[in-house]
Amino acid sequence: LDRVGEMQPEDKVVLELSSFQLMSISVPSDVVIVTNITPNHLDFHKDYDEYIQSKVNSFRNQGPCGKVVLNAGCDLTYEMKDIARGTVKFFSIDKKNVLRPESPLYPVAYLEDGKLIYEANGVKTQICDKKDIFIPGNHNVENFLAAICATIEYVKPEDIKYVAENFKGVPHRIEFIRELDGVKYYNDSKGTNPEASIVAINSFENKRVVLIAGGRDKKTSLKDFIKAVKQKISKVILIGEATSRFKDELSKEGYINIVNSKTLEEAIDIASLDRPDVVLLSPACASFDMFNSYEHRGEVFKDYVLSR
């Protein structure tokens, strides 16, 4: 909104809107992406269905010229095709999700033999290789597939490939900071709940990862978080108020490679001693026990890593 005064009629605006904003929206967007839906903000919405319907509002008022891009790997978003009044496009990292028998004519984007493919009207266009994407994780592959569907009429495939190779991500979301002595440091301070941290953890395949976690405990379930840690993380370094509960629950599940740290800077030092492939800050907790915000926490991480 702070850029409204600069906008010209020929400009294209890209907005990420929350369910709160979508609750009462009536102005149609030209192109809409709905990535996936899981329960969220239920302290605000009267129930889960109201939350889902707020997402539908993003494209409910489109006309026949509108486009909606839906995640075919999520049943809730896939079924939204029946509500859309304009062009529907599907994306999924799994090809069989987008090529379901009941939806053969929709334009689609998917991963095939390690390549990102856009297919429409029987014509396949290879955009780039999965390994071309700088930012890690299959969720970012799917984000690129969604972006391909949304922008393919406006830009050339080689432009999309350039972005894949050069876009370094946004601050505090699996943000690559630097490589030092063979160790890569990533700032995922925006991972303020276990679900977000699981996504970050699963972004690193066949890597030895030391995880820095902890902060103000949201008292959410750690079951799936612990499962991801046991599968992917070589050591966990805990900081902040959540240290005791996280350590107790990890230990109960047989994970014992845990170290406590008094400060984030000390945690970085401890993590670096192991010379892992990756040191990942993804706290799975709020930041307010030690920092002003998740941004503040991420900046402290970034500044200290860059100073070493």
C-alpha positions in Angstrom: 0.0 0.0 0.0 2.9 2.3 0.5 3.6 2.1 -3.3 0.1 3.0 -4.4 1.1 6.6 -5.3 3.8 5.3 -7.7 1.5 2.9 -9.6 0.7 3.6 -13.2 -2.1 2.1 -15.3 0.3 -0.2 -17.2 1.9 -1.6 -14.0 1.3 -5.1 -12.8 0.9 -5.5 -9.1 1.6 -8.7 -7.2 0.0 -9.0 -3.7 0.0 -11.6 -1.0 -3.2 -11.3 0.9 -4.1 -12.8 4.2 -7.4 -14.5 5.0 -8.4 -11.4 7.1 -8.1 -9.2 4.0 -9.8 -11.7 1.8 -12.9 -12.0 4.1 -14.5 -9.0 2.5 -12.8 -8.6 -0.8 -15.0 -8.1 -3.9 -12.7 -6.6 -6.5 -11.6 -9.3 -8.9 -7.9 -10.0 -9.6 -6.7 -10.8 -13.1 -4.6 -13.8 -11.8 -5.0 -15.6 -8.5 -2.7 -18.3 -7.0 -4.0 -20.5 -4.1 -1.0 -22.6 -3.0 -2.5 -24.8 -0.3 -4.8 -24.8 2.7 -4.2 -26.0 6.2 -5.9 -24.9 9.4 -4.8 -21.5 10.4 -6.0 -18.3 12.2 -8.8 -20.3 13.8 -8.6 -17.9 16.8 -10.0 -15.3 14.3 -12.3 -17.2 12.0 -15.5 -18.8 13.4 -14.5 -22.1 11.9 -12.3 -23.8 9.4 -14.9 -23.5 6.6 -14.9 -19.7 7.0 -11.1 -19.7 6.6 -11.4 -21.8 3.4 -14.1 -19.5 2.0 -12.0 -16.5 2.6 -9.4 -18.1 0.2 -12.2 -18.7 -2.4 -13.0 -15.0 -2.2 -9.7 -14.3 -4.0 -11.2 -15.5 -7.3 -14.9 -15.8 -6.6 -15.7 -12.5 -8.5 -13.5 -13.2 -11.5 -15.1 -13.2 -15.0 -14.3 -15.5 -17.9 -11.1 -13.6 -18.6 -9.7 -14.3 -15.1 -7.1 -17.0 -14.3 -6.8 -19.0 -11.1 -3.8 -21.2 -10.4 -4.5 -24.1 -8.0 -2.4 -26.7 -6.2 -3.5 -30.0 -7.6 -1.6 -31.8 -4.8 -4.0 -30.4 -2.1 -7.6 -31.8 -2.4 -9.1 -28.6 -1.0 -7.5 -26.4 -3.6 -8.0 -28.9 -6.4 -11.8 -28.9 -5.8 -11.9 -25.1 -6.1 -11.8 -25.7 -9.9 -15.6 -26.2 -9.7 -16.1 -22.7 -8.4 -13.8 -20.8 -10.8 -15.4 -18.9 -13.6 -12.3 -18.2 -15.6 -9.3 -20.2 -16.8 -8.1 -22.8 -14.3 -4.4 -23.9 -14.2 -3.0 -26.7 -12.0 0.5 -27.1 -10.6 2.1 -29.9 -8.5 5.6 -31.3 -8.2 3.9 -34.7 -8.8 2.8 -35.0 -12.4 0.0 -37.5 -11.7 -1.7 -34.8 -9.5 -2.1 -32.4 -12.4 -3.1 -35.0 -15.0 -6.0 -36.5 -13.1 -8.5 -38.2 -15.5 -11.3 -35.8 -14.7 -9.2 -32.7 -15.6 -7.4 -33.4 -18.9 -7.8 -30.0 -20.6 -6.4 -27.7 -17.9 -3.0 -26.0 -18.5 -0.6 -27.5 -16.0 2.9 -27.2 -14.6 4.8 -30.1 -13.0 8.2 -31.8 -12.5 9.2 -34.5 -14.9 12.7 -36.1 -14.9 14.0 -33.2 -12.9 12.7 -30.6 -15.3 10.0 -28.0 -14.7 7.4 -28.4 -17.4 4.5 -26.2 -18.5 1.9 -27.9 -20.6 -1.1 -26.3 -22.4 -3.1 -27.4 -25.4 -0.9 -30.5 -25.8 2.3 -28.4 -26.1 5.1 -29.0 -23.5 7.5 -26.2 -22.7 10.6 -27.0 -20.6 11.3 -24.0 -18.3 14.4 -25.1 -16.3 16.0 -27.9 -14.4 15.2 -28.4 -10.7 18.8 -27.9 -9.9 18.8 -24.5 -11.5 16.6 -23.2 -8.6 18.9 -21.4 -6.2 16.7 -21.5 -3.1 16.4 -25.0 -1.7 13.4 -27.3 -1.0 10.6 -29.0 -2.9 8.2 -26.4 -1.6 10.1 -23.8 -3.6 10.0 -26.0 -6.7 6.2 -25.9 -6.3 6.3 -22.2 -5.8 8.1 -21.8 -9.1 5.6 -24.1 -10.8 2.8 -21.8 -9.5 4.6 -18.7 -10.7 5.1 -20.3 -14.1 1.4 -20.8 -14.5 0.7 -17.2 -13.4 3.3 -15.5 -15.6 3.8 -17.6 -18.7 1.6 -15.3 -20.8 3.6 -12.2 -19.7 7.3 -13.3 -19.8 9.6 -15.6 -21.8 10.7 -19.1 -20.5 14.3 -17.9 -20.4 13.3 -15.0 -18.1 11.8 -17.5 -15.6 14.9 -19.6 -15.8 17.0 -16.5 -15.1 15.0 -15.8 -11.9 15.3 -19.5 -10.8 19.0 -19.2 -11.1 19.4 -15.8 -9.5 16.6 -15.2 -7.0 18.1 -15.6 -3.5 14.8 -15.7 -1.6 13.4 -13.2 0.8 14.8 -12.3 4.2 14.3 -14.7 7.1 12.8 -17.5 5.0 15.5 -20.1 4.4 17.7 -17.2 3.5 21.2 -18.1 2.4 23.7 -15.9 4.3 27.1 -17.2 3.4 29.4 -20.2 3.1 32.4 -20.3 5.4 35.0 -23.1 5.7 32.6 -25.4 3.7 29.6 -24.6 6.0 26.5 -22.9 4.5 24.5 -20.8 6.9 20.7 -20.3 6.4 18.4 -17.9 8.3 14.9 -19.2 8.6 13.9 -17.0 11.6 10.4 -16.7 10.1 10.0 -20.4 11.1 8.0 -19.4 14.2 6.1 -22.7 14.5 7.0 -26.4 14.1 5.2 -26.7 10.8 7.2 -23.9 9.2 10.5 -25.4 10.6 9.6 -28.8 9.2 9.4 -27.3 5.7 12.9 -25.7 6.3 14.4 -29.0 7.6 13.0 -31.0 4.7 14.5 -28.5 2.2 18.0 -30.0 2.7 18.4 -33.4 1.0 21.4 -35.6 1.8 23.1 -32.8 3.9 24.5 -32.9 7.4 22.4 -30.2 9.1 22.8 -28.6 12.6 19.6 -27.0 13.7 19.3 -23.9 16.0 15.8 -23.9 17.5 13.9 -22.5 20.4 12.5 -19.2 21.7 9.1 -18.4 23.2 7.1 -21.6 23.2 3.7 -21.6 21.5 2.8 -24.9 23.2 2.0 -26.5 19.8 2.5 -30.2 19.2 6.1 -31.3 18.5 5.3 -34.7 17.2 5.9 -34.1 13.5 8.8 -31.7 14.2 10.6 -34.4 16.2 10.1 -36.9 13.4 11.7 -34.5 10.9 14.6 -33.8 13.3 15.3 -37.5 13.8 15.3 -38.0 10.1 17.3 -35.0 8.9 19.2 -33.2 11.8 22.6 -34.3 13.1 22.5 -32.0 16.2 20.0 -29.6 17.8 21.1 -26.5 19.6 18.4 -25.0 21.8 18.0 -21.4 22.9 15.4 -19.5 24.9 12.4 -20.3 27.0 11.3 -23.4 25.1 14.6 -25.2 25.8 13.3 -27.4 28.6 10.2 -28.7 26.8 11.9 -29.2 23.5 14.8 -31.1 25.1 12.4 -33.2 27.2 10.2 -34.2 24.2 13.2 -34.8 21.9 14.8 -37.0 24.6 11.6 -39.0 25.2 11.7 -39.9 21.5 15.3 -41.1 21.7 17.0 -38.1 20.2 19.9 -37.2 22.4 22.3 -35.1 20.3 21.1 -31.8 22.0 23.0 -28.9 23.3 21.7 -25.9 25.3 23.0 -22.4 24.5 22.5 -19.1 26.4 22.7 -16.9 23.4 22.1 -17.1 19.6 25.7 -16.1 19.0 27.0 -19.0 21.2 24.7 -21.4 19.4 26.2 -20.4 16.1 29.7 -21.0 17.5 28.7 -24.4 18.8 27.1 -25.4 15.5 30.1 -24.4 13.5 32.4 -26.6 15.5 30.9 -29.7 13.9 31.7 -28.5 10.4 28.3 -29.6 9.1 27.1 -29.0 5.5 24.5 -26.6 6.8 23.8 -24.5 9.9 20.1 -23.7 10.0 18.3 -21.3 12.2 14.7 -22.3 12.2 13.4 -21.8 15.7 9.9 -23.3 15.6 9.1 -20.7 18.2 8.2 -17.1 18.6 11.1 -14.6 19.2 9.8 -12.4 22.0 11.7 -14.0 24.9 15.1 -12.7 23.5 14.3 -10.5 20.6 11.9 -7.7 19.4 10.6 -9.8 16.5 11.5 -12.6 14.2 13.2 -10.0 11.9 15.4 -8.9 14.8 16.3 -12.5 15.6 17.2 -13.1 11.9 19.3 -9.9 11.7 21.3 -10.9 14.8 21.9 -14.3 13.2 22.9 -12.7 9.9 25.2 -10.1 11.4 27.0 -12.6 13.5 27.5 -15.1 10.7 28.8 -12.3 8.4 31.2 -11.1 11.1 32.9 -14.5 11.7 
